[in-house]
Amino acid sequence: PGNIRKAKHFVAMLNGVVQFLRQKLAGLQQDADTETPAMFLHRFESATLLDPRALKFTYSRLNSLLRTLEVTQLDEHNALQDVADLVTL
């Protein structure tokens, strides 16, 4: 999609996703609560204001960006790839 075509827009989107997940994990340490996947997705979309269609391409876009930047040590970016994989689901 056009909104993640440029690298700076994609990185900003990924940063928003990581910030949301950090807040969720920090909240879990204070009080454990359960929520359905649909509720999690609803809160995710309302907090990040991201287009759900763009999320489908997050993993492939990250791989494309890493190849373009010629990153050779991909094991240093495993956590970021895991986040991109989660969002792609």
C-alpha atoms as a printed R data frame, in Angstrom:
   type eleno elety resid chain resno       x       y      z
1  ATOM     1    CA   PRO     A     1   0.000   0.000  0.000
2  ATOM     2    CA   GLY     A     2   1.043   3.552 -0.639
3  ATOM     3    CA   ASN     A     3   1.090   4.608  3.001
4  ATOM     4    CA   ILE     A     4   4.017   2.286  3.824
5  ATOM     5    CA   ARG     A     5   5.823   2.528  0.507
6  ATOM     6    CA   LYS     A     6   8.346   5.082  1.749
7  ATOM     7    CA   ALA     A     7  10.806   3.843  4.344
8  ATOM     8    CA   LYS     A     8  10.233   6.691  6.804
9  ATOM     9    CA   HIS     A     9   6.471   6.099  6.786
10 ATOM    10    CA   PHE     A    10   6.962   2.376  7.288
11 ATOM    11    CA   VAL     A    11   9.393   2.905 10.169
12 ATOM    12    CA   ALA     A    12   6.990   5.366 11.785
13 ATOM    13    CA   MET     A    13   4.176   2.817 11.478
14 ATOM    14    CA   LEU     A    14   6.345   0.079 12.971
15 ATOM    15    CA   ASN     A    15   7.359   2.413 15.787
16 ATOM    16    CA   GLY     A    16   3.696   2.984 16.615
17 ATOM    17    CA   VAL     A    17   3.106  -0.761 16.730
18 ATOM    18    CA   VAL     A    18   6.067  -1.298 19.060
19 ATOM    19    CA   GLN     A    19   4.924   1.525 21.345
20 ATOM    20    CA   PHE     A    20   1.438  -0.003 21.567
21 ATOM    21    CA   LEU     A    21   2.868  -3.413 22.442
22 ATOM    22    CA   ARG     A    22   5.149  -1.867 25.082
23 ATOM    23    CA   GLN     A    23   2.184  -0.170 26.710
24 ATOM    24    CA   LYS     A    24   0.212  -3.420 26.658
25 ATOM    25    CA   LEU     A    25   3.068  -5.345 28.260
26 ATOM    26    CA   ALA     A    26   3.586  -2.668 30.914
27 ATOM    27    CA   GLY     A    27  -0.117  -2.824 31.721
28 ATOM    28    CA   LEU     A    28  -0.003  -6.594 32.061
29 ATOM    29    CA   GLN     A    29   2.589  -6.357 34.810
30 ATOM    30    CA   GLN     A    30   0.307  -4.135 36.887
31 ATOM    31    CA   ASP     A    31  -2.887  -6.100 36.546
32 ATOM    32    CA   ALA     A    32  -3.467  -9.213 34.525
33 ATOM    33    CA   ASP     A    33  -6.594  -9.095 32.418
34 ATOM    34    CA   THR     A    34  -7.806 -11.202 29.565
35 ATOM    35    CA   GLU     A    35  -9.332  -9.999 26.360
36 ATOM    36    CA   THR     A    36 -10.549 -11.666 23.230
37 ATOM    37    CA   PRO     A    37  -8.540 -11.400 20.002
38 ATOM    38    CA   ALA     A    38 -11.292  -9.218 18.540
39 ATOM    39    CA   MET     A    39 -11.070  -6.816 21.491
40 ATOM    40    CA   PHE     A    40  -7.274  -6.727 21.236
41 ATOM    41    CA   LEU     A    41  -7.514  -5.920 17.533
42 ATOM    42    CA   HIS     A    42 -10.119  -3.220 18.159
43 ATOM    43    CA   ARG     A    43  -7.932  -1.560 20.819
44 ATOM    44    CA   PHE     A    44  -4.892  -1.888 18.574
45 ATOM    45    CA   GLU     A    45  -6.612  -0.220 15.627
46 ATOM    46    CA   SER     A    46  -8.066   2.587 17.742
47 ATOM    47    CA   ALA     A    47  -4.768   3.280 19.535
48 ATOM    48    CA   THR     A    48  -2.495   3.211 16.485
49 ATOM    49    CA   LEU     A    49  -4.933   4.529 13.851
50 ATOM    50    CA   LEU     A    50  -3.355   2.226 11.263
51 ATOM    51    CA   ASP     A    51  -4.975   0.941  8.115
52 ATOM    52    CA   PRO     A    52  -5.621  -2.796  8.599
53 ATOM    53    CA   ARG     A    53  -4.867  -3.420  4.907
54 ATOM    54    CA   ALA     A    54  -1.316  -2.103  5.373
55 ATOM    55    CA   LEU     A    55  -0.703  -4.501  8.252
56 ATOM    56    CA   LYS     A    56  -0.930  -7.501  5.918
57 ATOM    57    CA   PHE     A    57   2.255  -6.393  4.184
58 ATOM    58    CA   THR     A    58   4.333  -5.495  7.243
59 ATOM    59    CA   TYR     A    59   6.502  -8.617  7.274
60 ATOM    60    CA   SER     A    60   7.294  -8.520  3.557
61 ATOM    61    CA   ARG     A    61   7.906  -4.758  3.673
62 ATOM    62    CA   LEU     A    62  10.374  -5.156  6.557
63 ATOM    63    CA   ASN     A    63  12.243  -7.875  4.687
64 ATOM    64    CA   SER     A    64  12.335  -5.708  1.583
65 ATOM    65    CA   LEU     A    65  13.670  -2.764  3.574
66 ATOM    66    CA   LEU     A    66  16.378  -4.872  5.229
67 ATOM    67    CA   ARG     A    67  17.453  -6.219  1.830
68 ATOM    68    CA   THR     A    68  17.505  -2.712  0.350
69 ATOM    69    CA   LEU     A    69  19.674  -1.483  3.213
70 ATOM    70    CA   GLU     A    70  21.883  -4.548  2.686
71 ATOM    71    CA   VAL     A    71  21.709  -5.574  6.329
72 ATOM    72    CA   THR     A    72  23.912  -8.633  6.695
73 ATOM    73    CA   GLN     A    73  23.342  -9.569 10.329
74 ATOM    74    CA   LEU     A    74  19.647 -10.324 10.342
75 ATOM    75    CA   ASP     A    75  19.828 -12.073 13.713
76 ATOM    76    CA   GLU     A    76  20.156  -8.643 15.350
77 ATOM    77    CA   HIS     A    77  16.704  -7.778 14.007
78 ATOM    78    CA   ASN     A    78  14.867 -10.940 15.080
79 ATOM    79    CA   ALA     A    79  12.717  -9.099 17.633
80 ATOM    80    CA   LEU     A    80  11.605  -6.588 15.020
81 ATOM    81    CA   GLN     A    81  10.862  -9.400 12.584
82 ATOM    82    CA   ASP     A    82   8.770 -11.118 15.260
83 ATOM    83    CA   VAL     A    83   6.748  -7.938 15.772
84 ATOM    84    CA   ALA     A    84   6.250  -7.603 12.016
85 ATOM    85    CA   ASP     A    85   5.184 -11.247 11.845
86 ATOM    86    CA   LEU     A    86   2.642 -10.744 14.648
87 ATOM    87    CA   VAL     A    87   1.161  -7.678 12.989
88 ATOM    88    CA   THR     A    88   0.939  -9.462  9.646
89 ATOM    89    CA   LEU     A    89  -1.259 -12.164 11.154
